[in-house]
């Protein structure tokens, strides 16, 4: 179960609780439940404060609402444990999902991993295009008029910042912060420097994933999903969180959440890349094939995320 699946599962649990009388009949069922990673020192992996939201409508204490919802979630496949903390916070421990299983799903879904099952000022148009793509990824918008998953055509026709920085870098700057904030256009956007330029770093991480595949082929081995151990933990967490990030970005109309997530995933991949290929006289092993598969999956997710933002992901930089 992914975090996004967990959010939808909690919504279904609330609906069942109302239908079966566990919660008052007039209790409204939220369209979406916000599920976040627990903070350091917290209980479980993910948590939600939905019980407080529902308690106001139900006229019941949040702790009692949380107890009812937790009962509805008992035995649900993919949820190992549900605990109630504080005045009514629901905390979840998900059943462990292997890196191999996760990588296989990314390979199968490709750039659409994380998608739900089924004129104005330049920045407003760029943000609007990105939001529509993200909404489409969550089944909330028609694909018609989106122009596929390529670079936003409107941005390419404008002058000004697009002429100075290029359509992709300009779009990145416009999408990196929430619309009320001022977009920052700086010569740093043009630096081919992974330390100084987050835009370059994300695209460079994607290019590195493609280079690892080419280098592995020269060494005579291909990717194969399998266990990667703790060394790939940050990359695995980034892949697991991707569906939840897309869902949250669609709900809040906030493409900057996708930008932040792509930077985090890129950082994890760039740290992990040095563990992928054999070193010295070392022979390729099952561990190397599994690490390569994980790196390829991360590259796929980076490319898909950039595409939703209307930004190209070149295979080499």
Backbone torsions as a table, in degrees:
resi	resn	phi	psi	omega
1	UNK	NA	130.3	177.1
2	UNK	-87.6	163.3	176.1
3	UNK	-57.4	-37.4	177.6
4	UNK	-64.2	-39.9	175.5
5	UNK	-60.7	-38.9	-179.7
6	UNK	-61.3	-43.2	178.7
7	UNK	-57.8	-47.7	-179.5
8	UNK	-68.1	-33.1	178.4
9	UNK	-65.2	-39.3	178.6
10	UNK	-65.8	-40.1	176.9
11	UNK	-58.6	-45.2	179.5
12	UNK	-63.4	-36.4	179.9
13	UNK	-65.7	-40.3	177.8
14	UNK	-64.4	-43.4	179.7
15	UNK	-60.3	-43.9	178.7
16	UNK	-62.6	-40.9	-178.7
17	UNK	-61.9	-37.7	178.2
18	UNK	-70.6	-45.3	-177.9
19	UNK	-64.4	-34.8	-175.9
20	UNK	-95.0	3.9	174.7
21	UNK	88.6	3.3	178.4
22	UNK	-68.9	-28.8	175.2
23	UNK	-122.3	151.6	-178.3
24	UNK	-54.0	147.4	-175.3
25	UNK	-59.9	-29.4	-177.8
26	UNK	-83.9	1.5	-178.7
27	UNK	-68.1	126.2	178.1
28	UNK	-76.1	144.0	178.0
29	UNK	-98.9	119.1	-178.6
30	UNK	-65.8	146.9	177.0
31	UNK	-70.0	-29.1	-177.4
32	UNK	-146.8	143.2	176.2
33	UNK	-112.2	127.5	179.1
34	UNK	-79.6	121.3	177.3
35	UNK	-118.9	124.8	-179.3
36	UNK	-122.2	158.2	171.9
37	UNK	-63.7	140.7	177.5
38	UNK	-67.1	149.7	179.2
39	UNK	-75.5	159.8	178.6
40	UNK	-51.6	131.4	-178.4
41	UNK	89.2	-5.8	180.0
42	UNK	-79.4	177.6	-179.0
43	UNK	-94.6	134.1	176.2
44	UNK	74.0	-167.2	-177.1
45	UNK	-100.9	-35.4	-177.0
46	UNK	-134.2	156.0	-178.8
47	UNK	-147.1	157.8	176.2
48	UNK	-143.9	148.0	177.5
49	UNK	-104.8	23.6	-174.8
50	UNK	-59.2	-29.2	-178.1
51	UNK	-61.5	-32.8	179.0
52	UNK	-69.1	-39.1	179.0
53	UNK	-63.3	-44.3	-176.4
54	UNK	-74.7	-33.6	-176.5
55	UNK	-59.2	-34.1	-179.9
56	UNK	-62.4	-39.2	-178.6
57	UNK	-80.1	-33.5	-175.0
58	UNK	-84.1	-14.4	-177.6
59	UNK	66.6	31.6	-177.4
60	UNK	-127.3	153.0	178.7
61	UNK	-63.4	141.0	179.2
62	UNK	-54.4	-37.9	-178.9
63	UNK	-62.7	-38.0	179.2
64	UNK	-69.9	-40.2	176.9
65	UNK	-61.8	-43.4	179.4
66	UNK	-62.0	-39.0	179.7
67	UNK	-63.4	-40.6	180.0
68	UNK	-66.1	-46.0	-179.3
69	UNK	-63.5	-42.3	179.6
70	UNK	-59.9	-38.4	178.4
71	UNK	-64.1	-37.0	178.4
72	UNK	-68.8	-23.7	-177.0
73	UNK	-92.8	-5.4	-179.3
74	UNK	-62.9	128.1	176.9
75	UNK	82.6	2.1	178.9
76	UNK	-69.1	127.1	179.9
77	UNK	-56.8	135.0	179.1
78	UNK	98.4	-17.5	177.0
79	UNK	-107.8	115.4	-178.7
80	UNK	-80.0	-38.7	-176.1
81	UNK	-158.0	144.0	174.2
82	UNK	-123.4	127.7	178.6
83	UNK	-126.2	149.1	177.9
84	UNK	-108.0	127.8	179.1
85	UNK	-126.3	159.8	178.3
86	UNK	59.8	-141.0	-176.9
87	UNK	-86.7	0.2	179.1
88	UNK	153.0	23.1	176.6
89	UNK	-78.4	134.1	175.6
90	UNK	-95.1	126.8	-178.7
91	UNK	-118.9	137.5	-172.7
92	UNK	-122.6	140.4	166.4
93	UNK	-115.2	115.9	-178.9
94	UNK	-84.2	151.4	175.4
95	UNK	-60.0	137.0	-175.3
96	UNK	-60.4	133.1	179.2
97	UNK	-114.9	124.9	-175.4
98	UNK	-70.3	152.1	176.7
99	UNK	-60.3	-36.4	-179.6
100	UNK	-62.3	-43.3	179.5
101	UNK	-64.0	-42.1	179.6
102	UNK	-63.3	-45.5	-179.1
103	UNK	-63.9	-39.6	178.6
104	UNK	-60.7	-39.2	179.4
105	UNK	-66.0	-42.5	178.5
106	UNK	-62.3	-43.0	179.9
107	UNK	-63.2	-36.7	-178.8
108	UNK	-72.9	-40.7	-176.8
109	UNK	-85.7	-24.4	-179.6
110	UNK	62.6	-138.8	-177.6
111	UNK	-64.3	-12.8	179.6
112	UNK	-95.8	12.2	173.9
113	UNK	-62.4	132.0	-178.2
114	UNK	96.6	-12.7	177.7
115	UNK	-70.6	144.0	174.4
116	UNK	-67.3	148.9	179.3
117	UNK	-57.9	154.7	-168.9
118	UNK	9.9	NA	NA
119	UNK	NA	140.0	-177.3
120	UNK	178.4	-161.3	-179.1
121	UNK	-66.6	149.6	-172.6
122	UNK	-53.0	-50.8	-176.4
123	UNK	-63.0	-39.3	178.6
124	UNK	-60.4	-38.7	179.6
125	UNK	-69.1	-41.7	-179.5
126	UNK	-64.8	-46.6	178.2
127	UNK	-63.1	-43.1	179.9
128	UNK	-61.1	-42.2	178.1
129	UNK	-61.6	-43.9	-179.5
130	UNK	-64.1	-43.3	179.3
131	UNK	-61.6	-42.7	179.4
132	UNK	-63.2	-39.0	177.5
133	UNK	-63.9	-43.2	-179.5
134	UNK	-65.8	-42.2	176.4
135	UNK	-61.3	-40.9	177.6
136	UNK	-61.3	-38.8	-179.5
137	UNK	-62.5	-23.6	-179.8
138	UNK	-103.2	14.2	176.4
139	UNK	74.4	20.7	-176.3
140	UNK	-110.0	8.3	-177.2
141	UNK	-151.6	144.4	176.4
142	UNK	-71.1	146.3	178.2
143	UNK	-72.7	-18.5	-176.8
144	UNK	-60.4	130.0	177.4
145	UNK	87.6	-2.4	-178.9
146	UNK	-82.9	-16.5	-179.0
147	UNK	69.0	32.3	179.3
148	UNK	71.8	-148.5	-179.1
149	UNK	-118.0	33.8	-179.2
150	UNK	-99.8	-175.8	-177.8
151	UNK	-60.9	139.9	-178.3
152	UNK	-57.7	116.2	-176.0
153	UNK	-64.4	-31.6	179.7
154	UNK	-62.8	-40.9	-178.5
155	UNK	-64.1	-32.7	-176.5
156	UNK	-70.7	-21.5	-176.2
157	UNK	-91.6	-8.2	-177.3
158	UNK	-88.9	155.9	177.6
159	UNK	-99.2	-150.7	178.2
160	UNK	68.7	-124.6	-175.2
161	UNK	-62.5	-30.8	178.8
162	UNK	-66.4	-40.5	178.3
163	UNK	-66.1	-34.5	-177.4
164	UNK	-77.2	-41.6	-171.1
165	UNK	-113.4	-11.2	-174.4
166	UNK	91.9	153.3	-175.4
167	UNK	-61.5	-41.6	-175.3
168	UNK	-69.3	-48.0	-179.8
169	UNK	-64.6	-39.7	178.7
170	UNK	-63.7	-43.4	178.7
171	UNK	-61.9	-41.4	179.2
172	UNK	-58.0	-47.7	-178.9
173	UNK	-61.6	-38.5	-179.1
174	UNK	-70.8	-29.8	-175.3
175	UNK	-95.3	-10.6	-173.4
176	UNK	-73.7	-20.1	179.5
177	UNK	-126.1	158.5	-179.9
178	UNK	-63.9	147.2	-176.8
179	UNK	-49.1	-37.0	179.6
180	UNK	-65.9	-21.8	-178.8
181	UNK	-85.2	159.2	-179.1
182	UNK	-84.0	127.0	176.5
183	UNK	-67.6	139.9	-177.9
184	UNK	-104.3	117.5	175.7
185	UNK	-106.7	119.3	-174.2
186	UNK	-138.6	151.9	174.4
187	UNK	-55.8	-18.6	178.7
188	UNK	-61.0	-26.9	178.9
189	UNK	-60.7	-22.4	-177.4
190	UNK	-95.5	-6.1	-177.9
191	UNK	-71.5	132.2	173.2
192	UNK	-88.9	64.1	-172.3
193	UNK	-138.6	113.1	-175.1
194	UNK	-67.7	-24.8	-179.6
195	UNK	-78.5	-34.7	-172.6
196	UNK	-98.8	-15.0	-171.2
197	UNK	-132.6	105.4	-178.3
198	UNK	-64.2	-36.3	178.2
199	UNK	-59.3	-48.3	177.3
200	UNK	-64.0	-38.7	-175.4
201	UNK	-61.6	-41.2	-179.3
202	UNK	-66.7	-46.3	179.7
203	UNK	-68.7	-33.9	178.1
204	UNK	-66.4	-40.1	178.1
205	UNK	-61.5	-41.3	176.3
206	UNK	-61.5	-45.7	179.7
207	UNK	-61.8	-36.8	179.0
208	UNK	-64.6	-36.4	178.8
209	UNK	-63.5	-37.0	178.2
210	UNK	-70.7	-37.2	178.7
211	UNK	-66.0	-37.3	178.5
212	UNK	-61.9	-39.9	177.9
213	UNK	-62.8	-43.4	179.5
214	UNK	-65.8	-41.7	179.7
215	UNK	-65.4	-39.3	178.8
216	UNK	-64.0	-39.4	178.8
217	UNK	-61.7	-38.0	177.7
218	UNK	-65.6	-28.6	178.4
219	UNK	-88.2	-3.1	173.8
220	UNK	88.9	25.4	175.9
221	UNK	-141.3	158.4	-178.2
222	UNK	-119.9	167.9	179.9
223	UNK	-74.1	145.7	175.9
224	UNK	-150.3	117.2	-178.9
225	UNK	-55.4	138.8	-179.8
226	UNK	-174.3	-177.5	179.9
227	UNK	-63.7	140.2	178.9
228	UNK	-120.3	-8.6	179.3
229	UNK	74.2	-175.4	-176.8
230	UNK	-66.3	-22.3	-176.3
231	UNK	-64.4	-22.9	178.2
232	UNK	-101.6	13.9	-173.7
233	UNK	-58.9	-41.7	-177.7
234	UNK	-66.8	-36.9	178.2
235	UNK	-68.6	-43.3	178.8
236	UNK	-60.1	-44.6	179.2
237	UNK	-61.8	-38.3	178.2
238	UNK	-63.1	-40.5	178.7
239	UNK	-68.6	-41.0	179.4
240	UNK	-62.2	-37.8	-176.2
241	UNK	-78.8	-16.2	-173.6
242	UNK	-56.8	-47.8	179.1
243	UNK	-60.3	-38.3	-180.0
244	UNK	-67.0	-38.5	178.3
245	UNK	-63.3	-44.2	179.1
246	UNK	-62.9	-41.6	-179.9
247	UNK	-63.9	-44.0	-179.8
248	UNK	-66.4	-39.4	179.2
249	UNK	-63.9	-38.5	177.8
250	UNK	-67.7	-43.4	-177.3
251	UNK	-63.7	-41.9	-176.0
252	UNK	-94.7	1.3	-174.7
253	UNK	51.8	51.3	-170.9
254	UNK	-129.8	79.6	179.8
255	UNK	-62.1	-19.4	179.0
256	UNK	-63.2	-22.4	176.1
257	UNK	-67.8	-36.9	176.6
258	UNK	-66.6	-41.2	178.6
259	UNK	-57.6	-49.9	-178.3
260	UNK	-61.6	-39.7	-179.1
261	UNK	-66.6	-40.5	179.5
262	UNK	-63.6	-37.9	177.5
263	UNK	-63.5	-43.5	179.6
264	UNK	-63.4	-43.5	179.9
265	UNK	-66.3	-40.1	178.1
266	UNK	-61.6	-43.4	178.5
267	UNK	-59.9	-43.7	-179.7
268	UNK	-63.9	-41.9	-179.2
269	UNK	-67.5	-41.0	-179.2
270	UNK	-66.6	-31.5	174.5
271	UNK	-72.0	-35.8	-175.2
272	UNK	-79.0	-24.7	-170.9
273	UNK	-56.4	-30.0	-176.1
274	UNK	-73.7	-9.1	-179.8
275	UNK	-101.2	0.6	-171.3
276	UNK	-81.4	-50.7	-173.1
277	UNK	-92.2	152.6	175.7
278	UNK	-60.7	152.4	179.6
279	UNK	-117.0	140.9	178.0
280	UNK	60.1	-127.4	-179.2
281	UNK	-89.2	7.3	-178.6
282	UNK	-63.5	137.2	179.1
283	UNK	-89.8	144.5	176.3
284	UNK	-57.9	135.5	-178.1
285	UNK	-127.6	178.4	176.8
286	UNK	-60.8	-34.4	178.9
287	UNK	-64.0	-40.4	178.4
288	UNK	-66.0	-39.2	179.1
289	UNK	-65.0	-39.1	179.6
290	UNK	-67.8	-40.9	179.1
291	UNK	-65.4	-38.9	178.1
292	UNK	-63.8	-41.4	179.3
293	UNK	-62.1	-39.3	178.5
294	UNK	-66.5	-42.0	178.2
295	UNK	-63.8	-40.7	177.9
296	UNK	-62.9	-41.0	179.6
297	UNK	-62.8	-41.8	178.6
298	UNK	-63.1	-40.9	177.4
299	UNK	-62.1	-39.3	178.1
300	UNK	-62.5	-43.4	-179.6
301	UNK	-67.6	-38.6	176.6
302	UNK	-61.6	-44.4	179.6
303	UNK	-63.8	-42.9	179.7
304	UNK	-64.8	-40.6	178.6
305	UNK	-65.5	-43.2	177.4
306	UNK	-62.3	-39.7	179.4
307	UNK	-61.4	-39.9	177.8
308	UNK	-63.5	-28.4	177.4
309	UNK	-84.1	-4.7	-178.9
310	UNK	81.8	26.6	-175.5
311	UNK	-120.0	137.2	178.9
312	UNK	-70.2	153.3	175.0
313	UNK	-126.2	86.0	-178.7
314	UNK	-65.2	150.5	-179.5
315	UNK	-76.8	-17.1	176.2
316	UNK	-146.4	148.2	-179.7
317	UNK	-128.9	NA	NA
